[in-house]
Amino acid sequence: MRLAPVPGVTPVALGTPERAAAELLAVLGRLKGVRDPGLEVSATQAAELAHRHGAGLLAVVEHPGADPALLVAGVVPVDRPADPAELGFHLDGPAIREVTRGETATGYPVVIVERIPVTGPGAQLQVVVTDPGHPRIAVFTLHSPTGRGWLDVAGVAGRFVSGVEFDPVAPDRATGRAPVSGRGTRSASGPPPGGTSGRSGRR
């Protein structure tokens, strides 16, 4: 997948978990100015998670009015092109605060899931972008260890995710042609993913 740069989102190199965690901590240290043991733990966990799941993106998301958050993302193959309504239904559950459906600025259907933290004050958001023409989804997980300024940092991440583009699919060897994508025209929607339709109604 391809993502355009957005102010406030700083990707780090994905090498070994140790290197990724060190780069995350360097960025977090620059932002916080002081050592934060909680962020160190979160950075290590995020780096290990990204490595374990073969993530294609690991980044720090910042906003002047918020504590920094961590963003992990990757493309996941699925059995068939995902239906957003069906996906939203399956993602809902007792640990979910809200499920919202919408569309990215690049025209892809998106499902946004706000999760209730198991312990502590933090906040977590999962964004699933579907490709209607191909069996794959892009999964973005945003985590704020403190939750301070959550709406601001989530807005920055939303603008970043809204510009996602899936990579072209390789041509079929039998026909020599690329599979036809069912994605519609680009949307001019202004708000980032996370507030259009399909609310679960739970707060």
C-alpha positions in Angstrom: 0.0 0.0 0.0 1.0 3.6 -0.5 0.5 6.5 1.9 1.2 10.2 1.3 3.2 12.1 4.0 1.0 14.0 6.5 2.4 16.5 9.1 2.3 14.8 12.5 3.0 11.3 11.4 6.6 10.0 11.6 7.2 6.5 10.2 10.2 4.6 11.5 12.3 1.9 9.8 11.1 -1.6 10.1 14.1 -3.8 10.7 14.6 -5.9 13.8 12.2 -5.3 16.7 15.1 -3.9 18.7 15.9 -1.3 16.0 12.3 -0.3 15.4 11.8 0.1 19.2 14.9 2.2 19.5 13.8 4.5 16.6 10.4 4.8 18.1 11.9 5.8 21.5 14.2 8.4 19.8 11.1 10.0 18.2 9.1 9.8 21.4 12.0 11.2 23.4 12.2 14.2 21.0 8.5 14.9 21.5 8.3 14.3 25.2 11.6 15.7 26.3 11.7 13.4 29.3 12.0 9.7 29.8 8.5 8.0 30.0 8.6 4.4 31.1 5.1 3.8 29.9 6.0 5.0 26.4 9.1 2.8 26.4 6.9 -0.3 27.2 4.4 0.7 24.5 7.2 1.3 21.9 8.7 -2.1 22.6 5.3 -3.8 22.4 4.4 -2.0 19.1 7.8 -2.9 17.5 7.3 -6.6 18.5 3.7 -6.6 17.2 4.7 -5.0 13.9 7.5 -7.6 13.4 5.3 -10.6 14.4 2.5 -9.7 12.0 4.7 -8.5 9.2 3.5 -4.9 9.3 4.3 -2.5 6.5 4.2 0.6 8.7 5.1 1.6 12.2 4.8 5.3 13.1 4.5 7.9 15.8 1.5 10.2 15.5 1.7 13.6 17.2 -0.4 16.7 17.9 0.5 19.8 20.0 -2.5 19.2 22.3 -2.0 15.5 22.7 0.4 12.9 24.0 2.0 10.9 21.1 0.3 7.7 19.9 1.7 4.7 18.0 0.3 3.5 14.6 0.9 0.0 13.2 -0.5 -1.0 9.8 -0.3 -3.7 7.2 -2.2 -5.3 4.3 -3.9 -8.6 5.1 -5.1 -11.1 2.5 -8.7 -12.4 3.0 -10.8 -15.2 1.4 -12.9 -12.8 -0.7 -13.4 -9.0 -1.1 -14.7 -7.8 2.2 -18.2 -6.3 2.6 -18.0 -3.2 4.9 -21.4 -3.8 6.5 -20.6 -7.5 7.2 -17.2 -6.6 8.4 -18.6 -3.9 10.8 -21.0 -6.5 12.2 -18.3 -9.0 12.9 -16.0 -6.4 14.4 -18.6 -5.2 16.9 -18.7 -6.7 20.4 -18.7 -6.0 24.2 -15.2 -4.5 24.1 -16.1 -2.0 21.3 -17.2 1.5 22.1 -18.3 2.4 18.6 -18.2 1.1 15.0 -18.4 3.6 12.1 -18.5 3.0 8.4 -17.4 5.6 5.8 -15.1 6.1 2.8 -11.5 7.3 2.5 -10.5 10.3 0.4 -9.2 7.9 -2.2 -12.6 6.1 -2.5 -12.1 2.9 -0.5 -14.8 1.7 2.0 -13.6 1.9 5.6 -14.7 0.5 8.9 -13.6 2.4 12.1 -13.6 0.5 15.4 -13.0 2.3 18.7 -12.0 -0.1 21.4 -12.5 0.2 25.1 -9.2 -0.2 27.0 -9.0 -3.3 29.0 -7.0 -1.6 31.8 -5.8 2.0 32.4 -6.7 5.3 30.8 -5.4 4.8 27.2 -7.3 4.7 23.9 -7.3 2.5 20.9 -8.7 2.8 17.4 -8.7 0.3 14.6 -9.3 1.3 11.0 -10.0 -1.4 8.3 -9.8 -0.2 4.7 -11.3 -2.7 2.2 -10.5 -3.2 -1.5 -13.8 -4.0 -3.2 -12.0 -5.5 -6.2 -9.5 -7.7 -4.5 -9.4 -10.0 -1.5 -7.3 -7.9 0.8 -7.8 -5.3 3.6 -5.4 -2.7 5.1 -5.6 -2.7 8.9 -4.4 0.3 10.9 -4.2 0.2 14.7 -3.7 3.5 16.6 -2.8 3.3 20.3 -2.4 6.1 22.8 -1.0 4.9 26.2 -2.5 7.9 28.0 -5.5 8.9 26.0 -4.7 12.6 26.5 -5.8 14.6 23.5 -7.1 11.5 21.9 -9.5 13.2 19.5 -6.7 15.4 18.2 -4.2 12.7 17.6 -6.9 10.4 16.1 -7.7 13.2 13.6 -4.1 13.4 12.5 -4.0 9.6 12.0 -7.4 9.8 10.2 -6.0 12.3 7.6 -3.0 10.0 7.0 -5.1 6.8 6.6 -7.6 8.6 4.4 -4.9 8.9 1.7 -4.2 5.2 1.5 -3.8 3.6 -1.9 -3.5 -0.2 -2.5 -0.7 -1.3 -4.7 -1.7 -2.6 -8.2 -2.3 -6.4 -8.4 0.1 -8.3 -10.5 -1.4 -9.5 -13.9 -2.9 -12.9 -14.1 -0.4 -15.3 -15.6 -3.0 -17.1 -17.7 -4.6 -14.0 -19.3 -1.7 -11.5 -18.9 -4.2 -8.9 -17.6 -4.6 -7.4 -14.2 -7.9 -8.3 -12.4 -10.5 -5.7 -12.7 -11.0 -3.6 -9.6 -14.4 -2.7 -8.4 -13.4 0.4 -6.6 -15.5 3.4 -7.4 -14.4 7.0 -8.2 -12.4 9.1 -5.7 -14.3 10.8 -3.0 -13.8 14.4 -2.2 -14.9 13.8 1.4 -13.1 16.3 3.7 -13.3 14.6 7.2 -10.9 11.8 8.0 -12.2 8.3 8.3 -14.2 8.0 11.5 -17.5 9.8 11.4 -20.0 9.3 8.6 -22.3 6.3 8.9 -23.0 2.9 10.5 -22.7 3.9 14.1 -23.2 1.1 16.6 -25.0 3.5 18.9 -23.0 2.4 21.9 -21.2 4.8 24.1 
